[in-house]
Each structure stands twice: as structure tokens, then as C-alpha cells.
Amino acid sequence: MIVDLHGTPLAVSLTGGNRHDITQLIPLRDAIPRIRGVRGRPRNRPKRLFADRGYDYDKYRYLLRKRGIRPLIARRGVAHGSGLGRTRWVVERTFAWLHQFKRLRVRYEQRADLHQGLLELAAASSAFDGSASHSEMIT
């Protein structure tokens, strides 16, 4: 899941439990819709991307920079205290919001398309309460 700075889900994806999150970074980034705002050319990419240590791969840092996104990703093997926790809590809060839906907390559906639909519906309902500025994103 990719959320904006206010916790509004921008794109969600469903993968197997044994898949690494980094495999979905670029597809999720590409799934973000154009951002409406002031007149003129709409933004279709954020300025920065915040992520935890699980996303610390030079290949993906390069791919983000190539797309004009500044990656702010904690480094593996470095002591904690980078300050990204002040931003990362927004993602954890969004997951907590989505877990208020019982069908998402424990997966009862055997078909992935049904669970994906419920996940998108819950993300849309949590985003419905207001639109926010999407100049930054967190994964």
C-alpha cells in the first residue's frame, strides 16, 4: 500500500504472504492516479518517497531517481534513529484503519479477487473523508 502524507491510500496491492514487499514498489508507484490540483499539468508523481529498511535496495533507489522521485529510505545495517519513524507511523495508522473491517483483519475469502475488491473498497472509504495534498508518499 502507498499512502500520502495524511494517510490517504493512493494505491493498494494484494500479494502472497511469502512475497517480499519490494517487488510491488514500482507497480504500486505506477498505479497512483494523476493528482488533481491547481490549473495546468496535473502531477502524476510525488516529490519524495519514504520507506523502511525493507525497501533498501540500490536498484529500486535508482529506479525511483530515474522517475524523478527522491527516495528517503532507511539504510540496512545502520543504527536506528534516522527519523523516518516520525513519517512511517502514518502507514501503520492506515493499516489500523483498514483493520477495523473484520473481513480484512482475518482473510476469509479464498479467491484473491474478492479480497482485493474488499481491500480497495475499504481504502476508498477511508480516503472518502477528504482530499489531501499528494506531494509526498509513504510506502
C-alpha positions in Angstrom: 0.0 0.0 0.0 1.2 3.5 -0.8 -0.3 6.4 1.2 0.1 10.1 1.0 1.4 12.2 3.9 -2.0 12.3 5.5 -2.6 8.6 5.4 -4.9 8.5 2.4 -4.4 5.3 0.4 -3.2 6.1 -3.1 -2.7 2.5 -4.4 -3.2 -0.9 -2.9 -1.9 -4.3 -3.9 -2.5 -7.9 -2.8 0.3 -10.4 -2.8 1.1 -13.7 -1.3 2.2 -13.9 2.3 5.7 -15.1 1.4 6.5 -12.4 -1.2 8.8 -9.5 -0.4 7.3 -6.1 -0.3 9.9 -4.6 -2.6 8.6 -6.5 -5.6 5.5 -4.3 -5.5 7.2 -0.9 -5.1 7.3 0.1 -8.8 3.9 -1.4 -9.8 2.3 0.4 -6.9 4.0 3.6 -7.8 2.7 3.2 -11.4 -0.8 2.6 -10.1 -1.0 6.0 -8.5 -3.6 8.1 -10.4 -2.9 11.6 -11.6 -3.1 14.2 -8.8 -5.6 17.0 -9.3 -4.7 20.4 -8.1 -4.2 23.8 -9.5 -4.7 24.5 -13.2 -2.2 23.3 -15.6 -0.5 20.0 -16.0 -1.6 17.6 -13.2 1.1 15.9 -11.1 1.5 12.2 -11.6 4.4 11.6 -9.3 5.3 12.6 -5.8 8.4 14.6 -4.9 9.6 12.1 -2.3 9.1 8.5 -1.2 9.6 7.5 2.5 10.1 3.8 3.2 11.6 1.5 5.9 14.6 -0.7 5.7 12.8 -3.5 3.8 13.0 -1.3 0.7 16.7 -0.5 0.9 18.0 -1.8 -2.4 20.1 0.3 -4.8 18.3 -1.0 -7.8 15.0 0.5 -6.6 16.6 3.7 -5.4 18.0 4.1 -8.9 14.6 3.4 -10.5 12.9 6.0 -8.3 15.5 8.6 -9.0 15.2 7.9 -12.7 11.4 8.7 -12.4 12.2 12.0 -10.6 11.3 10.8 -7.1 13.7 11.4 -4.2 13.9 8.2 -2.2 14.2 8.7 1.6 14.7 5.1 2.7 16.3 3.9 5.9 19.6 2.1 5.4 20.0 -1.5 6.5 22.8 -2.2 8.9 22.7 1.4 10.3 21.6 2.1 13.9 18.0 3.2 14.3 17.3 6.9 14.8 17.2 8.1 11.2 14.0 10.0 12.0 11.8 8.2 9.4 9.6 6.8 12.2 8.0 10.3 12.5 6.7 9.8 9.0 6.3 6.0 8.8 3.6 5.9 11.6 1.1 7.3 9.0 1.3 4.0 7.1 0.8 2.0 10.3 -2.2 4.1 11.2 -3.7 3.5 7.8 -3.3 -0.2 8.3 -5.0 0.1 11.7 -7.9 2.0 10.0 -8.2 -0.8 7.4 -8.2 -3.4 10.2 -11.5 -2.0 11.5 -13.0 -4.0 8.7 -13.3 -7.6 10.0 -13.1 -9.1 6.6 -9.7 -7.6 6.1 -8.3 -8.5 9.5 -8.7 -12.2 9.0 -8.9 -13.3 5.4 -12.0 -15.5 4.9 -12.1 -15.3 1.1 -10.3 -18.0 -0.8 -10.4 -16.0 -4.1 -7.8 -13.2 -4.3 -10.0 -11.0 -6.5 -12.7 -10.9 -3.8 -10.2 -9.9 -1.1 -8.6 -7.3 -3.5 -12.1 -5.8 -4.0 -12.8 -5.6 -0.3 -9.3 -4.0 0.2 -10.0 -1.4 -2.5 -13.4 -0.7 -1.1 -12.0 -0.2 2.4 -9.2 2.0 1.1 -11.7 4.1 -0.9 -14.0 4.5 2.2 -11.0 5.7 4.3 -10.0 8.1 1.6 -13.5 9.5 1.2 -13.5 11.7 4.3 -11.5 14.4 2.5 -8.9 15.0 -0.1 -5.4 15.9 0.9 -2.2 17.2 -0.8 -0.4 14.3 -2.5 3.0 15.9 -2.8 4.7 13.1 -0.8 4.1 9.4 -0.5 5.0 6.8 2.0 5.2 3.0 1.4 
